[in-house]
């Protein structure tokens, strides 16, 4: 069931014609796409407001609506028809005219944007690189170079619009009959048509073909980010601007690291005796293995940070994240008798001083749970 027409416009039920018109115009301009392009429901909201206005601005319709609601309008054949408008711009233009803030003749339509996806290894994403992408695109016809005419044949003035590229259309609206400007449906707004259409593109001036480009990928790019190449998308109508190409970058997971923004995280297995004594072990980095000093007494879950060994910071040359090495203390398994004996001797020699650290209970729990 549609919302109450008075509620939609935000007016009282005893509002006069001037108040209703003022409320609708204010609401309609707030919903215009040039102002409200962040709201995907703006078009439906505008149609709702226009329908409410068409009901309340007509004395006969308003009277039926006040007594019987929307059902009364339907039974009496007085329900407004917003479907008669072709698009949001047509609807807004019909109420406010071509100068109402975004309506009117717009000229040749621009081309659509294109999207292509590339996949990189993490190591490649850590350096400036370039990749070749091949994608299908609507491009300017190579035979007629976009003018739609067979080479060597003339382009003549469109007879339908007389070369103006536009036509006048009469539209019935709640304000009465209004004249609006539309692109000529024969020349698509150019004012010119080929006398003999190009055989390759049938006079459209465009064709579908594969295009290959080299795309520069900046160091530090993250999985899912996009690179925009202006004007490299689909060609528009003759005279219209081409669309853009968006390259979505996917970065493969690396078995050695977990990425956290610009930081990298890896785990290092350290045998328990070596964690107690201290040792030096190799850890992976983007540039290859690097020796890491593990201090004596290192506990499970402790993190050793290698500064500036992570991912480059996007668009900030020379800046890099860190590599965080999480220590995984490995308890020996399947001990031989002599090893058990040695460990038993160690266990018998331990005192509270060997086992008591400086951490509080809360600190121990946070470290154990990686909080």
BABA-645596 format. One record per residue: residue in three letters; z, x, y of N, C-alpha, C in turn. Coordinates in steps of 0.001 Angstrom, whole numbers, padded with zeros to 6 digits, always signed. Layout:
BEGIN
AlaZXYZXYZXY
...
END
This chain:
BEGIN
Unk+000000+000846-001193+000000+000000+000000+000000+000882+001243
Unk-000939+000666+002205-000969+001481+003424+000313+001310+004235
Unk+000609+002325+005021+001777+002254+005908+001557+001208+006989
Unk+002640+000691+007527+002574-000294+008598+001819+000293+009786
Unk+000887-000461+010344+000034+000033+011428+000856+000414+012655
Unk+001889-000351+012966+002739-000024+014116+003498+001284+013873
Unk+003932+001473+012643+004637+002707+012296+003708+003915+012392
Unk+002472+003748+011954+001513+004857+012000+001315+005342+013427
Unk+001160+004396+014367+000926+004777+015759+002219+005057+016511
Unk+003355+004679+015931+004630+004943+016590+004879+004054+017789
Unk+004466+002776+017703+004671+001836+018816+005465+000629+018321
Unk+006076-000074+019281+006809-001301+018947+005829-002428+018648
Unk+006316-003460+017991+005441-004570+017606+004997-005388+018817
Unk+005710-005258+019947+005299-005984+021152+004548-005083+022124
Unk+004085-003920+021659+003366-002988+022527+002079-003626+023039
Unk+001745-003338+024308+000523-003913+024864-000673-003008+024553
Unk-001859-003462+024985-003102-002751+024657-003106-001329+025205
Unk-002577-001140+026415-002556+000188+027027-001663+001143+026245
Unk-000492+000669+025829+000430+001505+025061-000185+001892+023704
Unk-000862+000946+023070-001484+001215+021774-002600+002256+021920
Unk-003426+002079+022945-004526+003026+023165-003991+004421+023482
Unk-002962+004493+024311-002377+005785+024687-001769+006472+023468
Unk-001074+005704+022628-000435+006276+021437-001483+006808+020466
Unk-002564+006054+020287-003606+006492+019365-004299+007760+019858
Unk-004649+007787+021139-005346+008970+021661-004473+010213+021538
Unk-003188+010083+021817-002271+011225+021702-002187+011710+020257
Unk-002035+010759+019335-001918+011106+017921-003225+011692+017398
Unk-004351+011105+017797-005643+011567+017299-005941+012991+017734
Unk-005628+013320+018968-005896+014675+019447-004984+015690+018763
Unk-003786+015290+018406-002885+016181+017670-003427+016484+016277
Unk-004201+015533+015713-004707+015692+014352-006091+016317+014303
Unk-006671+016627+015441-008012+017212+015442-007984+018562+014727
Unk-009036+018897+013945-009028+020139+013152-008918+021404+013981
Unk-009415+021401+015226-009296+022601+016061-007854+022906+016406
Unk-007001+021883+016372-005583+022055+016710-004726+022097+015458
Unk-005167+021355+014432-004330+021140+013254-005000+021643+011992
Unk-005673+022829+012071-006437+023306+010915-005571+023828+009787
Unk-004256+023933+010017-003362+024392+008951-002951+023267+008012
Unk-003254+022010+008405-002807+020856+007617-003978+020309+006821
Unk-003973+020466+005475-005104+019974+004673-005213+018456+004658
Unk-004144+017764+005078-004155+016300+005079-004512+015727+006445
Unk-004951+016573+007386-005212+016117+008752-006281+015027+008782
Unk-007326+015178+007970-008399+014187+007994-007898+012818+007560
Unk-007115+012785+006467-006592+011500+005988-005638+010887+007002
Unk-004836+011727+007664-003912+011223+008684-004685+010624+009860
Unk-005794+011290+010235-006586+010755+011338-007218+009419+010955
Unk-007748+009338+009737-008338+008075+009293-007298+006949+009293
Unk-006067+007306+008859-004996+006316+008854-004709+005828+010264
Unk-004660+006782+011227-004387+006416+012617-005532+005594+013196
Unk-006785+005973+012876-007939+005240+013380-007969+003817+012836
Unk-007612+003661+011567-007574+002328+010962-006504+001458+011619
Unk-005331+002062+011855-004259+001316+012526-004688+000904+013925
Unk-005372+001810+014640-005806+001481+016000-006850+000380+015990
Unk-007799+000442+015042-008847-000572+015005-008256-001958+014740
Unk-007158-002006+013999-006491-003286+013742-005775-003779+014988
Unk-004968-002909+015594-004086-003339+016687-004805-003468+018021
Unk-005983-002837+018163-006700-002925+019439-007573-004172+019530
Unk-007755-004856+018425-008548-006084+018391-007593-007273+018294
Unk-007640-008153+019276-006664-009244+019350-006702-010129+018104
Unk-007899-010441+017629-008007-011324+016469-007475-010645+015213
Unk-007848-009384+015000-007358-008654+013837-005847-008487+013899
Unk-005351-008185+015077-003907-007978+015219-003141-009257+014893
Unk-003690-010363+015327-003023-011642+015051-002964-011915+013545
Unk-004092-011670+012858-004111-011873+011405-003146-010901+010729
Unk-003160-009655+011180-002287-008642+010579-000814-008993+010779
Unk-000446-009439+011972+000956-009783+012247+001437-010916+011352
Unk+000523-011829+011009+000922-012978+010194+000815-012725+008691
Unk-000219-011980+008279-000486-011874+006846-000627-010444+006336
Unk-000521-009457+007217-000602-008065+006787-002008-007664+006372
Unk-002103-006554+005633-003398-006029+005223-004147-007001+004316
Unk-003414-007723+003466-004076-008656+002559-004796-009750+003330
Unk-004192-010189+004425-004834-011207+005249-006133-010711+005858
Unk-006161-009451+006273-007388-008874+006828-008482-008804+005767
Unk-008100-008424+004531-009082-008327+003460-009666-009696+003127
Unk-008792-010701+003038-009274-012044+002685-010199-012601+003756
Unk-009912-012264+004997-010716-012782+006098-011914-011917+006432
Unk-012128-010817+005688-013264-009944+005958-013131-009160+007241
Unk-011889-008953+007702-011679-008262+008982-011097-006872+008800
Unk-011058-006390+007543-010469-005066+007315-011369-003982+007895
Unk-010799-002995+008583-011602-001892+009125-012195-001055+008000
Unk-013359-000450+008247-014044+000354+007232-014192+001781+007743
Unk-013231+002640+007395-013316+004041+007803-014356+004809+006986
Unk-014756+004242+005836-015746+004910+005011-017136+004916+005640
Unk-017330+004142+006736-018632+004120+007388-018933+005416+008112
Unk-017892+006208+008355-018070+007488+009030-018331+008560+007987
Unk-019292+009430+008269-019687+010410+007272-018706+011533+007067
Unk-018021+011968+008119-017138+013125+008015-016051+013012+009056
Unk-015112+013937+008984-014032+013983+009961-014600+014122+011380
Unk-015578+015046+011534-016138+015255+012871-016861+014004+013354
Unk-017578+013295+012429-018241+012053+012817-017226+011018+013266
Unk-016137+010914+012554-015105+009943+012858-014490+010221+014220
Unk-014111+011485+014459-013493+011844+015740-014500+011662+016875
Unk-015748+012029+016603-016783+011940+017629-017046+010498+018015
Unk-016975+009596+017018-017227+008197+017293-016177+007601+018226
Unk-014949+008082+018121-013880+007584+018973-013866+008252+020340
Unk-014188+009544+020389-014013+010302+021623-015302+010845+022210
Unk-016434+010706+021488-017686+011215+022010-017866+012678+021695
Unk-019066+013201+021972-019384+014580+021635-018570+015579+022411
Unk-018021+015188+023556-017218+016108+024352-015754+015995+024076
Unk-015354+015329+023001-013945+015051+022743-013185+016195+022154
Unk-013748+017369+022041-012980+018508+021569-013370+018934+020179
Unk-014641+019156+019938-015037+019676+018634-016171+018923+017999
Unk-016542+017706+018512-017641+016972+017938-018955+017427+018547
Unk-020052+016705+018220-021320+016985+018851-022216+017892+018042
Unk-023359+018152+018619-024364+018972+017944-023877+020410+017815
Unk-023982+020962+016638-023442+022292+016393-024516+023330+016079
Unk-025754+022917+015993-026799+023887+015703-026891+024194+014226
Unk-027681+025221+013864-027873+025570+012447-026550+025870+011750
Unk-026411+025392+010527-025159+025589+009788-025008+027044+009361
Unk-023795+027595+009499-023571+028970+009035-023534+029030+007517
Unk-023666+030245+006973-023612+030422+005528-022198+030350+004994
Unk-022080+030075+003712-020764+030022+003065-020254+031432+002781
Unk-018950+031533+002626-018352+032797+002211-018582+033006+000711
Unk-018608+034265+000303-018755+034613-001118-017512+035367-001572
Unk-017202+035251-002846-016027+035911-003412-016425+036661-004663
Unk-015987+037922-004770-016239+038722-005961-014941+039450-006303
Unk-014758+039781-007566-013506+040391-008018-013782+041747-008660
Unk-012939+042725-008339-013035+044049-008963-011675+044409-009545
Unk-011680+045261-010576-010449+045667-011242-010320+047184-011191
Unk-009136+047653-010792-008873+049082-010674-007665+049465-011509
Unk-007627+050726-011949-006401+051280-012510-005426+051571-011373
Unk-004144+051648-011711-003130+051922-010700-003402+053252-010004
Unk-003827+054266-010776-004101+055576-010182-005224+055489-009160
Unk-006248+054652-009428-007345+054492-008470-006876+053757-007218
Unk-005964+052797-007407-005436+052050-006264-004549+052923-005386
Unk-004132+054088-005897-003262+054982-005138-004052+055948-004265
Unk-005389+055903-004342-006214+056797-003526-007330+055992-002870
Unk-007844+056488-001757-009032+055871-001171-010174+055991-002172
Unk-010816+054881-002453-011883+054903-003446-012975+053929-003029
Unk-014067+053943-003744-015147+052985-003494-015653+052479-004836
Unk-016018+051209-004844-016530+050587-006067-017820+049840-005743
Unk-018695+049756-006722-019917+048974-006567-019673+047577-007110
Unk-020096+046570-006341-019967+045188-006795-021353+044553-006767
Unk-021647+043768-007779-022898+043021-007850-022560+041545-007939
Unk-023168+040749-007088-022846+039331-007066-024084+038541-006673
Unk-024086+037271-007032-025195+036378-006722-024973+035779-005340
Unk-026009+035801-004509-025842+035367-003136-027085+034614-002674
Unk-026885+033659-001783-028007+033011-001095-028394+033923+000058
Unk-029623+034443+000014-030039+035445+000998-031330+035004+001670
Unk-031655+035671+002766-032901+035394+003477-034093+035692+002578
Unk-035059+034794+002556-036241+034955+001715-036984+036231+002109
Unk-037327+037044+001124-038005+038304+001400-039474+038109+001766
Unk-040032+036957+001415-041446+036715+001718-041633+036227+003150
Unk-040876+035209+003543-041066+034629+004886-040040+035140+005894
Unk-039115+035994+005432-038079+036570+006300-037238+035500+007009
Unk-037094+034351+006350-036180+033338+006839-036793+032251+007680
Unk-038089+032387+008056-038651+031332+008921-039237+030167+008140
Unk-039315+030272+006811-039748+029170+005959-041244+028971+005873
Unk-042025+029818+006579-043479+029632+006590-044178+030640+005696
Unk-045242+030206+005061-046070+031126+004295-046620+032187+005255
Unk-046528+033470+004892-046992+034513+005803-048412+034254+006303
Unk-048585+034421+007626-049898+034222+008234-050166+032807+008676
Unk-049229+031871+008425-049406+030485+008852-048467+030192+010012
Unk-048850+029248+010884-048047+029001+012101-046807+028156+011835
Unk-045878+028271+012781-044697+027408+012823-044878+026484+014009
Unk-044781+025188+013780-045105+024209+014824-043874+023431+015239
Unk-044001+022748+016350-042908+021923+016867-042668+020726+015956
Unk-041414+020448+015707-041046+019307+014862-041434+018007+015570
Unk-042229+017183+014914-042668+015930+015522-041542+014908+015616
Unk-040598+014974+014683-039539+013950+014662-038607+014060+015867
Unk-038254+015288+016236-037312+015452+017359-037978+016009+018598
Unk-039294+016256+018521-040012+016784+019666-039606+018194+020046
Unk-039057+018934+019103-038651+020306+019366-037227+020452+019866
Unk-036532+019331+020072-035158+019404+020595-034163+019840+019525
Unk-034496+019601+018266-033578+019967+017189-032462+018976+016975
Unk-032463+017903+017751-031389+016919+017629-031919+015514+017853
Unk-031172+014541+017335-031534+013140+017464-030334+012361+017980
Unk-030608+011213+018552-029550+010327+019021-029312+009246+017972
Unk-028038+009054+017615-027683+008023+016641-026675+007083+017268
Unk-026865+005782+017040-025954+004771+017580-024921+004439+016520
Unk-023628+004490+016913-022527+004242+015972-021646+003126+016514
Unk-021336+002135+015667-020408+001085+016072-018977+001589+015896
Unk-018152+001462+016928-016757+001895+016887-015887+000816+017507
Unk-014557+000952+017402-013665-000004+018071-013865-000049+019577
Unk-014515+000970+020156-014769+000979+021594-016114+000347+021933
Unk-016837-000125+020915-018169-000644+021117-019196+000319+020555
Unk-020442+000129+020880-021491+001016+020398-021471+002323+021184
Unk-021492+003446+020437-021477+004748+021075-022636+005573+020528
Unk-023234+006372+021405-024357+007215+021037-023838+008620+020782
Unk-024212+009201+019640-023796+010559+019350-025017+011383+018954
Unk-024881+012672+019095-025983+013597+018816-025823+014187+017427
Unk-026906+014184+016664-026892+014766+015325-028078+015709+015188
Unk-027950+016673+014249-029060+017586+013989-030222+016825+013370
Unk-031405+017193+013752-032606+016560+013199-032657+016789+011694
Unk-032873+015723+010946-032859+015838+009492-034155+016417+008921
Unk-035137+016647+009759-036385+017217+009270-036449+018723+009512
Unk-036032+019163+010686-036092+020609+010992-034733+021275+010916
Unk-033696+020494+010527-032332+021015+010401-031826+021634+011702
Unk-032266+021090+012824-031733+021523+014115-032480+022650+014773
Unk-033507+023203+014117-034217+024341+014706-035284+023914+015706
Unk-035774+022691+015591-036842+022215+016473-038220+022662+016037
Unk-038304+023493+014994-039573+024012+014511-039672+023808+012999
Unk-040879+023598+012513-041104+023483+011075-042372+024263+010717
Unk-042424+024826+009510-043635+025560+009118-044768+024598+008796
Unk-045954+024961+009257-047116+024130+008933-047420+024200+007449
Unk-047246+025402+006867-047409+025574+005423-046145+026246+004882
Unk-045302+025506+004160-044033+026079+003686-044251+027286+002781
Unk-043335+028224+002852-043371+029428+002017-043321+029040+000542
Unk-044228+029595-000246-044286+029249-001670-043074+029780-002427
Unk-042523+030890-001969-041406+031500-002694-040116+030699-002540
Unk-039830+030230-001334-038547+029532-001087-038731+028064-000768
Unk-039970+027547-000890-040281+026143-000612-039937+025756+000823
Unk-040049+026720+001739-039818+026424+003144-038372+026458+003571
Unk-037474+026757+002648-036050+026761+003000-035638+028022+003759
Unk-036404+029084+003621-036070+030330+004307-034995+031130+003596
Unk-034519+030617+002466-033456+031291+001715-033760+031231+000225
Unk-033200+032196-000501-033364+032234-001951-032108+032843-002572
Unk-031916+032591-003847-030764+033137-004567-031187+034409-005285
Unk-030416+035479-005076-030705+036718-005781-029433+037558-005879
Unk-029501+038597-006696-028362+039503-006863-028339+040529-005735
Unk-027119+040851-005310-026934+041876-004285-025881+042857-004778
Unk-026122+044141-004555-025174+045184-004945-024704+045917-003689
Unk-023388+046041-003547-022804+046704-002387-021764+047714-002848
Unk-021572+048736-002052-020481+049670-002271-019332+049260-001348
Unk-018162+049056-001925-017006+048568-001178-015938+049651-001141
Unk-015482+049976+000045-014394+050946+000209-013056+050250-000009
Unk-012249+050819-000906-010933+050255-001230-009865+051205-000680
Unk-009017+050734+000238-008016+051626+000837-006878+051936-000125
Unk-006339+053134-000012-005203+053541-000856-004007+052639-000598
Unk-003330+052255-001690-002128+051439-001581-002358+049951-001711
Unk-003589+049533-001970-003870+048102-002086-003126+047524-003283
Unk-002678+046288-003149-001893+045627-004205-002747+044645-004992
Unk-002276+044304-006161-002967+043339-007003-003078+041998-006280
Unk-004292+041451-006220-004524+040146-005611-004931+040196-004151
Unk-004805+041346-003493-005217+041426-002098-006740+041371-001995
Unk-007215+040928-000810-008654+040770-000608-009142+041658+000530
Unk-010373+042115+000383-011049+042899+001415-012171+042022+001973
Unk-012232+041903+003289-013244+041052+003932-014366+041910+004501
Unk-015597+041563+004136-016783+042217+004680-017534+041168+005491
Unk-017432+041259+006808-018008+040244+007683-019530+040232+007572
Unk-020091+039020+007469-021534+038850+007467-022241+039248+006197
Unk-021503+039533+005115-022146+039942+003867-022115+038833+002816
Unk-021816+037613+003237-021801+036481+002310-023151+035789+002268
Unk-023130+034480+001999-024363+033713+001878-025027+033534+003244
Unk-026351+033570+003240-027111+033349+004470-026979+031902+004911
Unk-026967+031693+006222-026920+030336+006757-028317+029760+006894
Unk-028385+028570+007497-029690+028004+007800-030393+028911+008811
Unk-031711+028841+008908-032418+029690+009870-031779+029606+011255
Unk-031372+030749+011767-030686+030785+013061-029186+030709+012950
Unk-028668+030385+011767-027225+030281+011575-026624+031613+011136
Unk-025339+031808+011419-024660+033046+011060-024403+033107+009555
Unk-024501+034299+008937-024157+034421+007514-022648+034325+007315
Unk-022256+033972+006100-020835+033935+005772-020301+035332+005491
Unk-019048+035408+005128-018401+036682+004836-018269+036877+003323
Unk-018112+038123+002921-017847+038450+001526-016384+038854+001398
Unk-015686+038239+000442-014306+038595+000154-014257+039252-001225
Unk-013687+040444-001277-013544+041177-002528-012076+041131-002937
Unk-011790+040403-004015-010412+040332-004512-010183+041497-005473
Unk-009128+042264-005219-008835+043458-006013-007742+043138-007027
Unk-008023+043399-008276-007024+043284-009327-006640+044698-009765
Unk-005344+044968-009856-004854+046285-010255-004223+046159-011636
Unk-004762+046908-012595-004250+046843-013963-002816+047363-014021
Unk-002050+046815-014951-000706+047336-015184-000800+048727-015806
Unk+000123+049585-015442+000188+050946-015969+001391+051027-016904
Unk+001159+051510-018136+002237+051551-019139+003398+052433-018703
Unk+003164+053326-017770+004227+054252-017365+005125+053701-016267
Unk+004598+052779-015464+005317+052367-014258+005394+050851-014128
Unk+006420+050416-013399+006482+049064-012864+006396+049205-011350
Unk+005494+048452-010734+005326+048561-009285+006215+047555-008573
Unk+006919+048013-007556+007767+047155-006732+007414+047420-005273
Unk+006399+046686-004771+005917+046962-003422+005245+048326-003392
Unk+005759+049210-002544+005216+050570-002470+005960+051530-003393
Unk+007038+051078-004015+007801+051926-004928+007285+051781-006363
Unk+007480+052832-007141+007208+052801-008571+008512+053020-009322
Unk+008640+052379-010474+009836+052504-011302+009411+052934-012694
Unk+010108+053933-013243+009857+054322-014623+011191+054546-015321
Unk+011150+054582-016642+012364+054810-017429+012264+056173-018100
Unk+013397+056868-018179+013442+058186-018819+014512+058173-019907
Unk+014084+058401-021155+015038+058475-022268+015718+059847-022250
Unk+017045+059832-022238+017827+061071-022240+018823+060999-023394
Unk+018751+061907-024372+019745+061907-025455+021162+062006-024892
Unk+022080+061301-025502+023444+061239-024986+024065+062626-024771
Unk+023925+063569-025723+024524+064888-025477+023954+065571-024235
Unk+022634+065424-024010+022022+066057-022847+022441+065360-021548
Unk+022643+064035-021622+023133+063329-020437+024526+063817-020072
Unk+025321+064155-021084+026669+064659-020825+026643+066088-020297
Unk+025740+066921-020831+025692+068335-020459+024837+068602-019225
Unk+023890+067709-018944+022914+067955-017894+021700+068636-018481
Unk+020505+068290-017970+019283+068845-018535+018144+068705-017539
Unk+017011+069226-017876+015778+069061-017105+014703+068520-018035
Unk+014119+067385-017641+013128+066727-018483+011912+066341-017641
Unk+010720+066273-018240+009527+065863-017485+009494+064345-017302
Unk+009079+063916-016107+008887+062486-015832+007452+062302-015324
Unk+006837+061144-015605+005468+060921-015132+005453+060593-013630
Unk+004471+061086-012915+004179+060690-011544+002683+060420-011452
Unk+002239+059905-010320+000816+059632-010157-000018+060899-010203
Unk+000606+062035-009887-000123+063306-009883+000051+064091-011177
Unk+000773+063536-012152+001037+064248-013396+002533+064396-013620
Unk+002912+064994-014754+004333+065147-015069+005013+066098-014091
Unk+006282+065802-013819+007087+066630-012919+008478+066779-013526
Unk+009040+067978-013449+010378+068214-014006+011435+067534-013150
Unk+012356+066855-013842+013449+066156-013170+014771+066715-013658
Unk+015624+067092-012732+016969+067561-013072+017885+066361-013273
Unk+018453+066280-014487+019403+065208-014807+020800+065829-014753
Unk+021619+065432-013789+022935+066056-013642+023836+065787-014850
Unk+024746+066694-015100+025730+066493-016168+026548+065240-015888
Unk+026785+064480-016941+027595+063265-016810+026813+062053-016331
Unk+025481+062128-016337+024669+060978-015915+024905+059792-016852
Unk+025119+058626-016257+025459+057425-017029+024224+056559-017289
Unk+024296+055713-018334+023183+054795-018611+022894+053900-017408
Unk+021627+053729-017070+021243+052842-015977+021255+053483-014605
Unk+021730+054727-014508+021698+055386-013206+020253+055600-012781
Unk+020040+055588-011462+018699+055739-010911+018627+057038-010113
Unk+017650+057855-010451+017385+059076-009700+016086+058857-008930
Unk+016122+059024-007621+014969+058714-006772+014220+059981-006375
Unk+012929+059949-006621+012044+061016-006150+011313+060495-004916
Unk+011666+061024-003760+011122+060535-002506+009618+060816-002401
Unk+008905+059816-001849+007469+059945-001556+006636+060269-002791
Unk+007059+059768-003961+006256+059921-005171+005683+058573-005630
Unk+005842+057543-004791+005342+056224-005163+003934+055972-004657
Unk+003626+054703-004362+002296+054326-003899+002148+054600-002405
Unk+000938+054931-001965+000707+055056-000521+000974+053715+000168
Unk+001466+053776+001393+001691+052568+002177+000366+052180+002822
Unk-000079+050956+002555-001394+050509+003003-001529+050632+004518
Unk-002626+051267+004935-002982+051429+006342-001936+052213+007137
Unk-001147+053049+006451-000202+053929+007140-000339+055319+006534
Unk-001340+056057+006986-001646+057364+006384-000427+058279+006356
Unk-000257+058953+005209+000840+059900+005057+002136+059290+004593
Unk+002253+057964+004612+003482+057300+004169+003336+056861+002721
Unk+004383+057108+001917+004383+056697+000523+005735+056129+000147
Unk+005726+055259-000852+006971+054762-001406+007623+055815-002291
Unk+008684+055413-002979+009442+056338-003821+009187+056063-005296
Unk+009507+057057-006122+009516+056875-007573+010977+056810-008012
Unk+011366+055684-008595+012735+055485-009044+012793+055632-010552
Unk+013556+056624-010994+013658+056929-012423+014965+056342-012949
Unk+014843+055363-013847+016020+054726-014448+016367+055483-015729
Unk+017602+055987-015810+018038+056789-016959+018454+055876-018102
Unk+017804+056072-019232+018149+055338-020453+018801+056337-021419
Unk+020128+056291-021491+020852+057213-022366+020684+056745-023813
Unk+020108+057617-024637+019776+057264-026016+020895+057738-026944
Unk+021468+056795-027695+022506+057122-028675+021832+057583-029970
Unk+022193+058741-030509+021541+059245-031735+021732+058300-032922
Unk+020715+058209-033754+020732+057364-034959+020523+058245-036196
Unk+020897+057688-037366+020649+058326-038663+021117+059800-038686
Unk+022387+059988-038372+022966+061340-038285+023139+061959-039681
Unk+022880+063239-039745+023154+063979-040965+024656+064283-041026
Unk+025178+064608-042199+026627+064847-042327+027150+065891-041353
Unk+026420+066989-041184+026908+068030-040289+026904+067562-038834
Unk+025944+066668-038488+025931+066129-037131+027100+065169-036921
Unk+027370+064375-037940+028521+063478-037837+029809+064259-037646
Unk+029907+065374-038361+031113+066192-038261+031247+066762-036843
Unk+030163+067243-036282+030207+067784-034925+030599+066714-033910
Unk+030035+065524-034079+030366+064443-033145+031813+064003-033307
Unk+032287+064027-034548+033679+063657-034768+034606+064656-034082
Unk+034258+065950-034174+035057+066968-033489+035053+066727-031977
Unk+033871+066349-031446+033800+066060-030005+034656+064845-029667
Unk+034529+063777-030486+035298+062562-030210+036793+062843-030245
Unk+037239+063678-031211+038669+063985-031321+039163+064807-030133
Unk+038249+065533-029477+038668+066407-028374+038658+065707-027012
Unk+038060+064470-026959+037956+063784-025668+039304+063270-025205
Unk+039513+063332-023895+040739+062813-023271+040353+061758-022242
Unk+041355+061104-021679+041091+060107-020639+040370+060721-019455
Unk+040636+061979-019188+039994+062650-018061+038491+062774-018279
Unk+038058+062925-019559+036629+062993-019862+035943+061631-019728
Unk+036675+060556-019953+036082+059224-020040+036237+058403-018779
Unk+037186+058785-017928+037444+057977-016733+036567+058468-015586
Unk+035749+057562-015027+034912+057920-013886+035512+057409-012590
Unk+034752+057573-011513+035210+057132-010205+034759+055718-009873
Unk+033966+055075-010754+033445+053743-010469+034498+052670-010728
Unk+034441+051618-009892+035270+050443-010141+034616+049601-011227
Unk+035350+048583-011718+034795+047699-012735+033537+047001-012214
Unk+033584+046543-010964+032421+045858-010386+031217+046763-010307
Unk+031433+048025-009917+030328+048975-009850+029731+049231-011225
Unk+030583+049337-012227+030096+049540-013598+029231+048375-014064
Unk+029700+047150-013767+028946+045964-014196+027607+045884-013471
Unk+027610+046174-012166+026354+046122-011421+025362+047173-011952
Unk+025863+048356-012294+024974+049383-012813+024446+048984-014192
Unk+025309+048447-015029+024900+048059-016385+023886+046918-016364
Unk+024044+046016-015377+023138+044862-015289+021996+045103-014316
Unk+021903+046327-013763+020855+046699-012828+020834+045782-011614
Unk+022019+045451-011098+022125+044592-009923+022163+045415-008648
END
